[in-house]
Amino acid sequence: MVCSVMNDLKNNIILDRGDVRCPIAAASAILTDQWSVIVLRDIAFFGHRTFRDIISNNNEKIPTSTLAKRLKRMVDVGLLRFEGDETHSQRKIYCLTQAGIDLVPLIISMAAWSNKHHIFDAHTIEFLKPLQEKNNSALEEFLEKLKKEHR
């Protein structure tokens, strides 16, 4: 009961932007932050699951303080969870929750939309092409792989 109340309190503080009741507004409170989507991308598609891996391999040069805040926020809202690393007592290994995995198709659709409309002349990412096709099993297989890796 106490844990549930604390989670509700955290979520309300993070999502409280007035009276957010619309599901689109609620989702935008999470997804309109560029860094959160990029961190989800780096974890889901590139397997960067520690702070050091994410910061070292991030092409967008996310500041370390910003990454720390985003990782905490994404854990607080339930997109990520972390577990300790047996080989290093201070290292956290970030894992996608089911809510985070459920965002992967949306991130793939964002990439397809960006390419279709030539937004900022974004490059086509070849490994995403099969995941963007309609009615195929590649996306389902990828999501199942993520579920196994992150549980």
C-alpha atoms as an extended CHARMM CRD file, in Angstrom:
* protein
*
       151  EXT
         1         1  MET       CA              0.0000000000        0.0000000000        0.0000000000  PROA      1               0.0000000000
         2         2  VAL       CA              2.7470000000        2.4860000000        0.9740000000  PROA      2               0.0000000000
         3         3  CYS       CA              4.7120000000        1.5810000000       -2.1880000000  PROA      3               0.0000000000
         4         4  SER       CA              1.6340000000        2.1550000000       -4.3380000000  PROA      4               0.0000000000
         5         5  VAL       CA              1.0160000000        5.5590000000       -2.7420000000  PROA      5               0.0000000000
         6         6  MET       CA              4.6710000000        6.5410000000       -3.3010000000  PROA      6               0.0000000000
         7         7  ASN       CA              4.5150000000        5.4730000000       -6.9470000000  PROA      7               0.0000000000
         8         8  ASP       CA              1.3150000000        7.4550000000       -7.4610000000  PROA      8               0.0000000000
         9         9  LEU       CA              2.9370000000       10.4800000000       -5.8210000000  PROA      9               0.0000000000
        10        10  LYS       CA              6.0390000000       10.2180000000       -8.0340000000  PROA      10              0.0000000000
        11        11  ASN       CA              3.9590000000        9.7900000000      -11.1830000000  PROA      11              0.0000000000
        12        12  ASN       CA              1.7150000000       12.7260000000      -10.3130000000  PROA      12              0.0000000000
        13        13  ILE       CA              4.6820000000       14.9950000000       -9.6330000000  PROA      13              0.0000000000
        14        14  ILE       CA              6.3020000000       14.0210000000      -12.9280000000  PROA      14              0.0000000000
        15        15  LEU       CA              3.1360000000       14.1960000000      -15.0110000000  PROA      15              0.0000000000
        16        16  ASP       CA              1.4400000000       17.1110000000      -13.2590000000  PROA      16              0.0000000000
        17        17  ARG       CA              1.1040000000       19.8000000000      -15.8820000000  PROA      17              0.0000000000
        18        18  GLY       CA             -2.2100000000       21.1480000000      -14.8020000000  PROA      18              0.0000000000
        19        19  ASP       CA             -5.1060000000       18.7730000000      -15.2120000000  PROA      19              0.0000000000
        20        20  VAL       CA             -3.6080000000       16.1770000000      -17.5740000000  PROA      20              0.0000000000
        21        21  ARG       CA             -6.4410000000       13.7880000000      -18.3210000000  PROA      21              0.0000000000
        22        22  CYS       CA             -6.1940000000       13.3240000000      -22.0810000000  PROA      22              0.0000000000
        23        23  PRO       CA             -4.2030000000       10.1850000000      -22.9950000000  PROA      23              0.0000000000
        24        24  ILE       CA             -2.4510000000       12.0960000000      -25.8100000000  PROA      24              0.0000000000
        25        25  ALA       CA             -1.3950000000       14.8090000000      -23.3640000000  PROA      25              0.0000000000
        26        26  ALA       CA             -0.2400000000       12.1800000000      -20.8710000000  PROA      26              0.0000000000
        27        27  ALA       CA              1.8760000000       10.3980000000      -23.5180000000  PROA      27              0.0000000000
        28        28  SER       CA              3.2970000000       13.6910000000      -24.7590000000  PROA      28              0.0000000000
        29        29  ALA       CA              4.4580000000       14.4910000000      -21.2200000000  PROA      29              0.0000000000
        30        30  ILE       CA              6.8080000000       11.5250000000      -21.6160000000  PROA      30              0.0000000000
        31        31  LEU       CA              7.5830000000       11.5200000000      -25.3330000000  PROA      31              0.0000000000
        32        32  THR       CA              8.1000000000       15.2090000000      -26.0540000000  PROA      32              0.0000000000
        33        33  ASP       CA             11.3940000000       15.0990000000      -24.2100000000  PROA      33              0.0000000000
        34        34  GLN       CA             13.9790000000       14.4510000000      -26.9400000000  PROA      34              0.0000000000
        35        35  TRP       CA             16.4320000000       12.8080000000      -24.5810000000  PROA      35              0.0000000000
        36        36  SER       CA             14.0100000000       10.2130000000      -23.2520000000  PROA      36              0.0000000000
        37        37  VAL       CA             13.2400000000        8.9070000000      -26.7390000000  PROA      37              0.0000000000
        38        38  ILE       CA             16.9430000000        8.8580000000      -27.6430000000  PROA      38              0.0000000000
        39        39  VAL       CA             17.8230000000        6.9720000000      -24.4470000000  PROA      39              0.0000000000
        40        40  LEU       CA             15.0640000000        4.4500000000      -25.1950000000  PROA      40              0.0000000000
        41        41  ARG       CA             16.4920000000        4.0930000000      -28.7090000000  PROA      41              0.0000000000
        42        42  ASP       CA             20.0060000000        3.5060000000      -27.3830000000  PROA      42              0.0000000000
        43        43  ILE       CA             18.8170000000        0.8660000000      -24.9140000000  PROA      43              0.0000000000
        44        44  ALA       CA             16.3710000000       -0.9260000000      -27.2370000000  PROA      44              0.0000000000
        45        45  PHE       CA             18.2630000000       -0.9180000000      -30.5270000000  PROA      45              0.0000000000
        46        46  PHE       CA             21.9110000000       -0.6480000000      -29.5490000000  PROA      46              0.0000000000
        47        47  GLY       CA             21.9550000000       -2.5350000000      -26.2550000000  PROA      47              0.0000000000
        48        48  HSD       CA             23.5530000000        0.3220000000      -24.2890000000  PROA      48              0.0000000000
        49        49  ARG       CA             22.2350000000       -0.4840000000      -20.8370000000  PROA      49              0.0000000000
        50        50  THR       CA             24.5930000000        1.2600000000      -18.4110000000  PROA      50              0.0000000000
        51        51  PHE       CA             25.1190000000        4.9600000000      -17.8520000000  PROA      51              0.0000000000
        52        52  ARG       CA             28.6790000000        4.7000000000      -19.2030000000  PROA      52              0.0000000000
        53        53  ASP       CA             27.5810000000        2.7900000000      -22.3230000000  PROA      53              0.0000000000
        54        54  ILE       CA             24.8570000000        5.3020000000      -23.0950000000  PROA      54              0.0000000000
        55        55  ILE       CA             27.0140000000        8.3930000000      -22.5430000000  PROA      55              0.0000000000
        56        56  SER       CA             30.0040000000        6.9410000000      -24.4160000000  PROA      56              0.0000000000
        57        57  ASN       CA             28.0460000000        5.8490000000      -27.4950000000  PROA      57              0.0000000000
        58        58  ASN       CA             25.4990000000        8.6260000000      -27.8270000000  PROA      58              0.0000000000
        59        59  ASN       CA             25.9130000000       10.5330000000      -31.1000000000  PROA      59              0.0000000000
        60        60  GLU       CA             23.7450000000       13.3950000000      -29.8890000000  PROA      60              0.0000000000
        61        61  LYS       CA             26.1670000000       14.1950000000      -27.0390000000  PROA      61              0.0000000000
        62        62  ILE       CA             23.6750000000       14.1540000000      -24.1760000000  PROA      62              0.0000000000
        63        63  PRO       CA             25.1660000000       15.9570000000      -21.1760000000  PROA      63              0.0000000000
        64        64  THR       CA             25.9430000000       13.6280000000      -18.2520000000  PROA      64              0.0000000000
        65        65  SER       CA             23.7090000000       15.5220000000      -15.8310000000  PROA      65              0.0000000000
        66        66  THR       CA             20.8290000000       15.3790000000      -18.3050000000  PROA      66              0.0000000000
        67        67  LEU       CA             21.2990000000       11.6460000000      -18.8180000000  PROA      67              0.0000000000
        68        68  ALA       CA             21.2570000000       11.0380000000      -15.0680000000  PROA      68              0.0000000000
        69        69  LYS       CA             18.0130000000       13.0100000000      -14.7320000000  PROA      69              0.0000000000
        70        70  ARG       CA             16.3490000000       11.2600000000      -17.6870000000  PROA      70              0.0000000000
        71        71  LEU       CA             17.2740000000        7.7890000000      -16.5050000000  PROA      71              0.0000000000
        72        72  LYS       CA             15.8420000000        8.5490000000      -13.0560000000  PROA      72              0.0000000000
        73        73  ARG       CA             12.7040000000       10.0440000000      -14.5830000000  PROA      73              0.0000000000
        74        74  MET       CA             12.1740000000        7.0610000000      -16.8940000000  PROA      74              0.0000000000
        75        75  VAL       CA             12.5380000000        4.6950000000      -13.9420000000  PROA      75              0.0000000000
        76        76  ASP       CA             10.0910000000        6.8400000000      -11.9470000000  PROA      76              0.0000000000
        77        77  VAL       CA              7.4360000000        6.7690000000      -14.6940000000  PROA      77              0.0000000000
        78        78  GLY       CA              7.8990000000        3.0490000000      -15.3260000000  PROA      78              0.0000000000
        79        79  LEU       CA              9.6190000000        2.9480000000      -18.7360000000  PROA      79              0.0000000000
        80        80  LEU       CA             12.8210000000        1.5250000000      -17.2770000000  PROA      80              0.0000000000
        81        81  ARG       CA             13.9190000000       -0.3880000000      -14.2460000000  PROA      81              0.0000000000
        82        82  PHE       CA             17.4350000000       -1.1680000000      -13.1490000000  PROA      82              0.0000000000
        83        83  GLU       CA             19.2940000000       -3.9940000000      -11.5430000000  PROA      83              0.0000000000
        84        84  GLY       CA             22.6950000000       -4.0560000000       -9.9240000000  PROA      84              0.0000000000
        85        85  ASP       CA             25.7710000000       -5.2950000000      -11.7300000000  PROA      85              0.0000000000
        86        86  GLU       CA             27.4300000000       -8.2020000000       -9.9140000000  PROA      86              0.0000000000
        87        87  THR       CA             30.8510000000       -7.1440000000      -11.2380000000  PROA      87              0.0000000000
        88        88  HSD       CA             30.6090000000       -3.5010000000      -10.1180000000  PROA      88              0.0000000000
        89        89  SER       CA             28.7590000000       -2.4760000000       -6.9840000000  PROA      89              0.0000000000
        90        90  GLN       CA             27.8630000000        1.0470000000       -8.1750000000  PROA      90              0.0000000000
        91        91  ARG       CA             26.8620000000        0.1990000000      -11.7480000000  PROA      91              0.0000000000
        92        92  LYS       CA             23.2170000000       -0.0190000000      -12.6990000000  PROA      92              0.0000000000
        93        93  ILE       CA             22.0220000000       -2.0380000000      -15.6560000000  PROA      93              0.0000000000
        94        94  TYR       CA             18.9090000000       -0.4460000000      -17.1500000000  PROA      94              0.0000000000
        95        95  CYS       CA             16.1570000000       -2.6790000000      -18.4800000000  PROA      95              0.0000000000
        96        96  LEU       CA             13.0780000000       -1.7900000000      -20.4720000000  PROA      96              0.0000000000
        97        97  THR       CA              9.8110000000       -2.4550000000      -18.6870000000  PROA      97              0.0000000000
        98        98  GLN       CA              6.8050000000       -3.6840000000      -20.6450000000  PROA      98              0.0000000000
        99        99  ALA       CA              5.7430000000       -0.0320000000      -20.9570000000  PROA      99              0.0000000000
       100       100  GLY       CA              9.1420000000        0.8030000000      -22.4700000000  PROA      100             0.0000000000
       101       101  ILE       CA              8.9940000000       -2.1460000000      -24.8560000000  PROA      101             0.0000000000
       102       102  ASP       CA              5.4950000000       -1.0780000000      -25.8990000000  PROA      102             0.0000000000
       103       103  LEU       CA              6.9810000000        2.2630000000      -27.0470000000  PROA      103             0.0000000000
       104       104  VAL       CA              9.4210000000        0.5900000000      -29.4700000000  PROA      104             0.0000000000
       105       105  PRO       CA              6.9050000000        0.3350000000      -32.3550000000  PROA      105             0.0000000000
       106       106  LEU       CA              6.1200000000        4.0240000000      -31.8770000000  PROA      106             0.0000000000
       107       107  ILE       CA              9.8300000000        4.9080000000      -32.0670000000  PROA      107             0.0000000000
       108       108  ILE       CA             10.1090000000        2.8290000000      -35.2500000000  PROA      108             0.0000000000
       109       109  SER       CA              7.0930000000        4.6980000000      -36.6770000000  PROA      109             0.0000000000
       110       110  MET       CA              8.7260000000        8.0030000000      -35.7590000000  PROA      110             0.0000000000
       111       111  ALA       CA             11.7830000000        7.0190000000      -37.8110000000  PROA      111             0.0000000000
       112       112  ALA       CA              9.6070000000        5.9990000000      -40.7730000000  PROA      112             0.0000000000
       113       113  TRP       CA              7.6800000000        9.2790000000      -40.5920000000  PROA      113             0.0000000000
       114       114  SER       CA             10.9180000000       11.2720000000      -40.4350000000  PROA      114             0.0000000000
       115       115  ASN       CA             12.2860000000        9.4850000000      -43.5050000000  PROA      115             0.0000000000
       116       116  LYS       CA              9.0240000000        9.7320000000      -45.4490000000  PROA      116             0.0000000000
       117       117  HSD       CA              8.7700000000       13.4850000000      -44.9300000000  PROA      117             0.0000000000
       118       118  HSD       CA             12.5090000000       14.1870000000      -45.1560000000  PROA      118             0.0000000000
       119       119  ILE       CA             12.6330000000       15.7430000000      -41.6950000000  PROA      119             0.0000000000
       120       120  PHE       CA             16.0910000000       17.2840000000      -41.2300000000  PROA      120             0.0000000000
       121       121  ASP       CA             17.3310000000       15.0240000000      -44.0480000000  PROA      121             0.0000000000
       122       122  ALA       CA             17.5400000000       12.1540000000      -41.5540000000  PROA      122             0.0000000000
       123       123  HSD       CA             19.3480000000        9.0890000000      -42.7930000000  PROA      123             0.0000000000
       124       124  THR       CA             17.5390000000        5.8460000000      -43.4340000000  PROA      124             0.0000000000
       125       125  ILE       CA             18.5430000000        3.2470000000      -40.8820000000  PROA      125             0.0000000000
       126       126  GLU       CA             18.7190000000       -0.0140000000      -42.7490000000  PROA      126             0.0000000000
       127       127  PHE       CA             18.0620000000       -2.3560000000      -39.8250000000  PROA      127             0.0000000000
       128       128  LEU       CA             14.7700000000       -0.5480000000      -39.1580000000  PROA      128             0.0000000000
       129       129  LYS       CA             13.3730000000       -1.1820000000      -42.6490000000  PROA      129             0.0000000000
       130       130  PRO       CA             12.1430000000       -4.7440000000      -41.9870000000  PROA      130             0.0000000000
       131       131  LEU       CA             10.6520000000       -3.5900000000      -38.6760000000  PROA      131             0.0000000000
       132       132  GLN       CA              8.6580000000       -0.8740000000      -40.4780000000  PROA      132             0.0000000000
       133       133  GLU       CA              6.9780000000       -3.1670000000      -42.9880000000  PROA      133             0.0000000000
       134       134  LYS       CA              3.2800000000       -3.8430000000      -42.5120000000  PROA      134             0.0000000000
       135       135  ASN       CA              2.0370000000       -7.2790000000      -41.4670000000  PROA      135             0.0000000000
       136       136  ASN       CA              5.3680000000       -9.0100000000      -40.9630000000  PROA      136             0.0000000000
       137       137  SER       CA              6.8440000000      -10.9810000000      -38.1240000000  PROA      137             0.0000000000
       138       138  ALA       CA             10.1590000000       -9.0760000000      -37.8570000000  PROA      138             0.0000000000
       139       139  LEU       CA              8.7450000000       -6.5170000000      -35.4220000000  PROA      139             0.0000000000
       140       140  GLU       CA              7.0460000000       -9.1690000000      -33.2820000000  PROA      140             0.0000000000
       141       141  GLU       CA             10.2630000000      -11.1880000000      -33.1690000000  PROA      141             0.0000000000
       142       142  PHE       CA             12.2540000000       -8.0890000000      -32.1880000000  PROA      142             0.0000000000
       143       143  LEU       CA              9.8070000000       -7.2340000000      -29.3990000000  PROA      143             0.0000000000
       144       144  GLU       CA              9.9410000000      -10.8140000000      -28.0850000000  PROA      144             0.0000000000
       145       145  LYS       CA             13.7370000000      -10.6290000000      -28.1090000000  PROA      145             0.0000000000
       146       146  LEU       CA             13.5830000000       -7.4040000000      -26.0700000000  PROA      146             0.0000000000
       147       147  LYS       CA             11.1950000000       -9.0130000000      -23.5780000000  PROA      147             0.0000000000
       148       148  LYS       CA             13.6150000000      -11.8930000000      -23.0170000000  PROA      148             0.0000000000
       149       149  GLU       CA             16.6710000000       -9.6420000000      -22.7320000000  PROA      149             0.0000000000
       150       150  HSD       CA             15.0740000000       -7.1700000000      -20.3460000000  PROA      150             0.0000000000
       151       151  ARG       CA             13.2480000000       -9.4840000000      -17.9240000000  PROA      151             0.0000000000
